[in-house]
Amino acid sequence: MSNLIMMPQGTRESILLSALTLFHEKGFDATSVQEITDAAGCTKDTFYLFFDTKFDLLIKMEEKLFTDIDNIISKELAVITNDPFAQIDRALDECFLYAKNTNLTLIRLSHTSEILGIIEEDKIAEKYISLLVDKISGFISKGIEKGHFRTLNPKVYGRIICDFVHQMVEALITDQHPVDFEVLKPEISIIVRKILEKKESK
């Protein structure tokens, strides 16, 4: 049995939480691996069982956020039913619930100039947002085929909706938006519906 399998279940999580706290307090560059392991109560050897570098740790933090959102979208929008707007509402509900229950420090940290520069350089966000746009666009395309949505360019509007929701939630989490989750969520739902719904014939 490898040393990694024998490690206590919470060791990796302790390292991630300690790193997150230190990155928030001191900044990414100013935090050393030694400081992270001291705070987590483990050795540097243990750190390197889970992560190649401090940068690798940061990337895995970010990938977890995007993967969780991707899983929500995949679960709710993989197939289309006779009530696609209810599916969209459930996807929004799940995304907002995730945003409320996850560690907001990580999301806020992700939008600092220091961390954002690292993420953009590694193209993490670009890769995952492209995947999300593809899934939303695919859902829109199916909705058009089944007559649920008006005729429009699925790729263009998949990007518009993805960017719109992302920007609204980001502004809320980073305290740039004056309302709370419960106020914002139904308003986003209404706007997405207005974008996609077919116009009633006169």
N, C-alpha and C positions, 0 to 999 in steps of 0.2 A: 504494500500500500504506500502511495506517495506521501511525502510530507504535506502536500497541499490538501489532500483528502483528510489527513489526520488533524488539521488545524481546527480550532474551535469554530463553530458555525458563524459566530458574529464577528470574527476577526477582520474580515474584509470590510464589513459594514462599519466597524469601529475606525478603521483606517480612513475610509471615505468620509465619515462624519468629522473626524479630527481634521482632515485636510480641508474640508469645506469651512469649518470654523476658522481655521488659521488663514485660509485664503481670504476670507471675509474681513478678518481683523488686520492682517498684515499685507495682503496682496499676494499674488501668485509668485512673482519673482523673488520676493523677500522671504518666502517660506521655504525651509529646507526639508529634505526627506527625514533628516534626524529629528527635527521638531515635530513632524507628523507622527513618526513612530513613538517618540516620547509621549506625546499626547494620547496616542492610541494604546500605549502600554505594551508595545511589541518591539521586536528588533528590526533592524534594516533588512536582515536576511528574510524575515517574514514578509516585509513590504515587497521585496523583489520576487517572492513567490506568486504574488497577485498582479503586480504591475512592473513593466519594464523600466519606466522612468516616472518622474513627477508629471511630465507632460502626458504620458500614457494614462495616468490616473485621471487627469482632467478630461481627456478625451472620452474615457469610459463613463465618467459622470454625465457628460453631455449626450453621449450615445444612448444612455439609459432613458433620459428624458424623451428624446425623439422616438425611441423604440416603443415606449409606453403609449405615446400619442398615436403612433402608427398602428399599434395593436387595437386601439379603440376604434379608429377609422376603419380598419380591416374588418373588425367584428360587426360593426353597425352598417357598413356600406358595401360589403362584398357582393351581396345580391340585392335586387330591388323587389319590393313588394307592391301591393296595390295602394299603399299609403306611404310613399317615399318621404313626405314631409314629416311624418311621425318618426321615420328612421333618422332624418336629419336632426330632429329635436332630441332624439335619444343620444346621438353622437355628440351634440353640443352639451347635453346634460352630463355625459360621461367625461368629456374634456374639461368642463368647468369643475366637476367634482374632483377630478384628478388635480387640477391646478390648485384647488382649495386645500386638498389634503397632502399634497407633496411638500417638500421642503422649499418654501419660497425663497430662502436664502440662496439656494443654488440657482433658481431662475433669475433672481435679481443680480446675483454675481455674474451670471452669464451675459448680462447686458452692460457690464462695466466696460470701459474702453480697453482695459488691459486684457480681459478674458475674451471679449468680443473680437479683438484683433487676432488672437490665437486661433479661435474657432473659425474665423473667416479665412485665415491662411491655410488651415487644414481642410477647408471646404466641407465641414461636417454638416452645417445647417443647409448648405446648398444641396447636398446629396439627399438628405432626408426630406426636405421640402419638395424636391422634385418627385420623390416617391409619393408623398401625400397628394400633390397636384395630380399625378397620374391616376391615383385611386378615386379622387373626387371627380376628375374628368370622366373616368370610366362610368361612374355612377350617374353622372349627368347624361352621358351618351345613352345609357340604357333607359333613363327616364324619358328622353326625347323619343326613342324608338317605341316605347310603350304608350306614348301620348300623354304622359304625366306633366312634362315640362314643355315650355315653348321652344321653338326652333332657335338655337343659338350655337355658337362655336364652343364645344365642350372644353377644349384645351384652354381657351382664353378665359372662360368663365370659371373653370376649375382653379386657375391661378388667381383670378380676382377674389373668389370666395375664400380661398386658403389664405391669401395675404391679408384680406380684410379681417377675418376672424383672428388670425395671428397677431395683427397689429393692435386690435382692440383688447385682447387678453393681455398682451405684453404691456400695454399702457396701464391697464388696471393693476397688474402685479407690481409694476415698477413705480406705482403711486403717481402716475401722470394723468390718471383718469379720476374724475370726481365722484363716480358712483361705485357701488359694490357689485359683487357677482350676481346677486339675485335681481338687481335692477337691469344690469347689462344683458344677461342671458336672453330674456324674452325679446328684447329689442333687436339683438343680432338675428334671432330666429325669424322675426318679422321681415327684416331686410333681406335675408337669404330667400325667404319665400317670395318676396316681391321680385327678386331677380329671376327666379326660375319659373314661377307659375304662369300658366297660359292666360292670355287676356280673354275675358269673357266677350263673346260676340254680342253686338248690339241688336 
